[in-house]
Amino acid sequence: MVTIPRVVIAAPASGHGKTSVATGLLGALRKAGLTVSPHKVGPDYIDPGYHALAAGRPGRNLDPWLVGEDQIVTMFTHGATTPVPADIAVIEGVMGLFDGKAGSVANHGGDFASTAHVARLLGAPIVLVVDARGTGSSAAALLHGFATYDPATRIGGVIFNKTGSPGHEDQLREAADAAGVPVLGMLRRRDQLTVPSRHLGLIPAAEFGGPATDAVAALADIVADSVDLAAVIRLARTAGPLPGSGHAEHQDTEHQGDTEHQDTATERQRPPLPRPRIAVAAGPAFTFGYAEHPELLAMAGAEVVTFDPLRDERLPEGTAGLIIGGGFPEEHAPQLSANARLRAEVAALALAGAPVIAECAGLLYLARSLDGHPMCGVLNVEATMTSKLTLGYRDAVAATGSPLAPAGTRAHGHEFHRTTVALVTGDPVTGAPVTGAVAAGAAPAGGETAAPRGRSTMGRAWHWKKGGTAVVEGFVQGGVHASYLHTHWTGIPDAADRITTAARAFQAARTPP
């Protein structure tokens, strides 16, 4: 049986202070001497960065839409026991407690992939964070509603955020008592409970630097002074064994014994496969990535290294594959462009056929230009910043086979960007560049675009339906898969194995006999 004390931090809606409270709670528990495991419901990359600063270990996501609800307990257990078992896990929710994937009411009961859904899958009690500005006794009705709406979703306490006078706090305590919900903390209105934001939310901790560390430390101190940590720990310990963990653990133990026997016999017959080096873009411009992806690559047999496109002028020696995730390259376009030597190396590696998986920011980095600044030029597209936010879950199908997935593979993902890309083609008469929007829309004739000289044919990466309209998105060119769609490889069968196999084949082809 796997038993990990755990608690979910939720709220009635966005904007009540979940991230501040969860981050502060992680930091306060860590300062109290506990090993804490941070988790985030949903696809968000930014909050886990602050969680990681507070907890001292990677922040991890739990999203039933991206990976399937059957993977949530396994992923949680892995995160809560890696690198060492945690004393307590804190799971920050997303949006309002029961807000799930839009359009899921008919098929999933309305809250699929919501905070409540994940809390039920984990058998975890919930602490509701409530912004108390402008409310007093009415908090009783709000708490009563959330506590009784779904008997399978257990509200174990409330933390009131942004409270006013002592009299206001007394009124809130009376309201919570009337609703039968224990008060675990009162956080007064303080400027330290916020961190800077920009067009896609909070500024990532890796970009914010030292001030992010200071903000997290301040949050930890405030929560330690304002929240009953002992009560939170007691509540977390009321979570029993993880659902299904006993049966799964028994099965895994039996299977592990068979696998070890088979692996030992196999190792006597053939030598281990080479470990291809796969480089993962990091640094302030590329902060969006799931903690499990490098781990999955390593499990598949890759040697995973990192590089910073803002500072490193060379790819790591022997690189046979690239992972360029999301982030905010538009905030760093001049510096990325100025690193011409690295851009040339990335382009050469991609054009040589190495597997290159680029998501969102990675797509922009592989373009010819970003807001007029030259990028790597791997893809014959130009990228620009816009005022329109593209956001939402997507039910996608791979339009073209790539190192990420075979054609026809179904994958759940999400989009989150304010940029767009436009295809650059040559005018048939003058040869001058002509652009056309291709971020989302009908595919060119045949689903492919004419490739510039020296480049392989460029196909589309994904297709899906949006509001009844067929959408094609992203590009596949040689070993390159570049798209706005963020995916979690746990939800794509054999993705890490395919990427590693492609990198191994590329490395073998370049290694003299």
Secondary structure, 3 states (H helix, E strand, C coil): CCCCCEEEEECCCCCCCHHHHHHHHHHHHHHCCCCEEEEEECCCCHHHHHHHHHHCCCCEEECHHHHCHHHHHHHHHHHHCCCCCCCEEEEECCCCCCCCCCCCHHHHCCCCCCHHHHHHHHCCCEEEEEECCCCCCCHHHHHHHHHHCCCCCCEEEEEEEEECCHHHHHHHHHHHHHHCCCEEEEEECCHHHCCCEECCEECCHHHHCHHHHHHHHHHHHHHHHHECHHHHHHHHCCCCCCCCHHHHHHHHHHHHHHHHHHHHHHHHHCCCCCCCEEEEECCCCCCECCCHHHHHHHHCCCEEEEECCCCCCCCCCCEEEEEECECCHHHCHHHHHHCHHHHHHHHHHHHCCCCEEEECHHHHHHCCEECCEECCCCCCEEEEEEEEEEEEEEEEEECCCCCCCCCCCEEEEEEEEEEEEEEEEECCCCCCEEEEECCCECCCHHHEECCCCCCCCEEEEEEEEECCEEEEEEEEECCEEEECCEECHHHCCCHHHHHHHHHHHHHHHHCCC
